[in-house]
Amino acid sequence: MVLATQGRHNDSCAYSVNCEDVTVAQPDFSGIIRVAVAAITVLAGACVTSHVIVGKVRPEISADQVQLYLHPPQAKYEQIAILDTSSRHSLSITAQGKIDAVIKRLKGEAAKLGANGILL
């Protein structure tokens, strides 16, 4: 930064600074912001969960209401869709973190379709 000073140098080294002549350059972050927004858009648009509708879609429910089944439930049930997902773009490092990300995504997708259960 360059300061415009007025006065003369004397033995005490005192200077008078005229602040009106001081210009501070501001960095231009507009290009960086555009790149960040584009990257977020691409990541958000890179869908890692998909579905194929094979039954009647119902009104959306909360993902907390969706249960996981390892075996078909004893009660009668209807198949609504076939879901496909992965842990890509989840930022999970551990195996358990990746499993949790997949389960969260499956439950979220099932809930959007109105399904209250997922048969794994």
C-alpha positions in Angstrom: 0.0 0.0 0.0 1.3 3.4 -0.9 0.6 6.3 1.5 0.7 10.0 0.3 2.4 11.9 3.1 2.6 15.6 3.6 5.2 17.6 5.7 8.9 17.4 5.9 11.2 15.0 7.6 12.7 16.3 10.8 14.8 14.8 13.5 11.8 13.3 15.3 10.6 11.6 12.0 7.1 12.9 12.4 4.9 12.7 9.3 1.4 13.9 8.6 -0.7 11.5 6.5 -3.4 12.7 4.2 -5.9 9.8 4.3 -8.0 11.2 1.5 -5.2 10.3 -1.0 -4.9 6.7 0.3 -6.3 4.1 -2.1 -6.7 0.5 -1.0 -7.0 -2.0 -3.8 -9.8 -4.5 -3.2 -9.3 -8.1 -4.6 -11.8 -9.1 -7.3 -13.4 -12.4 -6.1 -16.2 -12.4 -8.8 -14.3 -15.0 -10.9 -13.7 -17.3 -7.9 -17.3 -17.0 -6.8 -18.5 -17.9 -10.3 -16.3 -21.0 -10.3 -17.4 -22.0 -6.9 -21.1 -21.7 -7.8 -20.5 -23.7 -11.0 -18.7 -26.4 -9.1 -21.5 -26.7 -6.5 -24.1 -26.8 -9.3 -22.2 -29.6 -11.1 -21.8 -31.6 -7.9 -25.5 -31.1 -6.9 -26.5 -32.0 -10.4 -24.5 -35.2 -10.5 -27.3 -37.4 -9.3 -26.1 -40.6 -7.6 -29.6 -41.9 -6.8 -32.0 -43.0 -9.5 -35.2 -44.9 -9.6 -37.4 -46.9 -12.0 -41.1 -46.7 -11.2 -42.8 -50.1 -11.3 -45.9 -49.4 -9.2 -48.2 -46.7 -7.9 -46.3 -43.6 -6.5 -47.8 -42.3 -3.4 -47.7 -38.9 -1.6 -44.3 -38.0 -0.2 -43.5 -39.0 3.4 -40.7 -38.2 5.8 -37.5 -40.2 5.3 -37.6 -41.1 9.1 -40.7 -43.2 8.4 -38.9 -45.4 5.9 -37.9 -48.8 7.3 -35.2 -51.2 5.9 -36.0 -54.9 5.3 -33.4 -57.6 4.7 -36.3 -60.1 4.0 -39.7 -59.5 2.6 -42.1 -58.4 5.4 -44.8 -60.8 6.5 -47.6 -58.3 5.7 -48.7 -57.7 2.1 -46.7 -55.1 0.3 -46.6 -53.4 -3.1 -43.5 -52.7 -5.0 -43.3 -49.0 -6.0 -39.9 -48.6 -7.6 -36.4 -50.0 -8.0 -33.8 -47.7 -6.5 -30.1 -47.4 -7.3 -27.6 -45.3 -5.5 -24.0 -45.2 -4.3 -21.8 -43.3 -1.8 -20.1 -41.2 -4.5 -19.8 -37.5 -3.6 -20.7 -38.2 0.0 -17.3 -37.1 1.4 -17.4 -40.2 3.5 -14.0 -41.9 4.2 -14.9 -44.9 6.3 -16.9 -47.9 5.2 -19.5 -47.2 7.9 -19.8 -43.6 6.7 -20.3 -44.8 3.1 -23.0 -47.2 4.2 -24.7 -44.5 6.2 -24.7 -42.2 3.1 -26.2 -44.9 0.9 -28.9 -45.7 3.5 -29.7 -41.9 3.9 -30.0 -41.5 0.1 -32.2 -44.6 -0.3 -34.5 -43.5 2.4 -34.7 -40.0 1.0 -35.6 -41.3 -2.5 -38.1 -43.9 -1.2 -39.8 -41.2 0.9 -40.2 -38.9 -2.1 -42.0 -41.8 -3.9 -44.2 -42.4 -0.8 -42.7 -45.8 0.0 -42.5 -46.6 3.7 -40.1 -49.5 3.3 -37.0 -50.6 1.4 -36.3 -54.3 0.7 -32.6 -54.7 0.4 
